[in-house]
C-alpha cells in the first residue's frame, strides 16, 4: 500500500499508542484501571506474553495493531 509504513513500537510512539488505544477501548468498551496500566507501559505487559505491538503510519496518522501470540 502506497504511503503506509508499519514498524514495531518505540518509546517515541508511546503517547500515540496510549491515546489511540484508549479511544478504541472507550468507543467499544469501558476503560478500566488495568487498561490504563497496560497503555502507560505496554512493553511491560504485551511483549512479555510473546506478543508484539506494531504501529502503522499513513499521512502523519498512526494506528495501533497488537499482534496476538500464535497458539
Order of alpha helices (4+ residues) and beta strands (2+ residues): beta-alpha-alpha-beta-beta
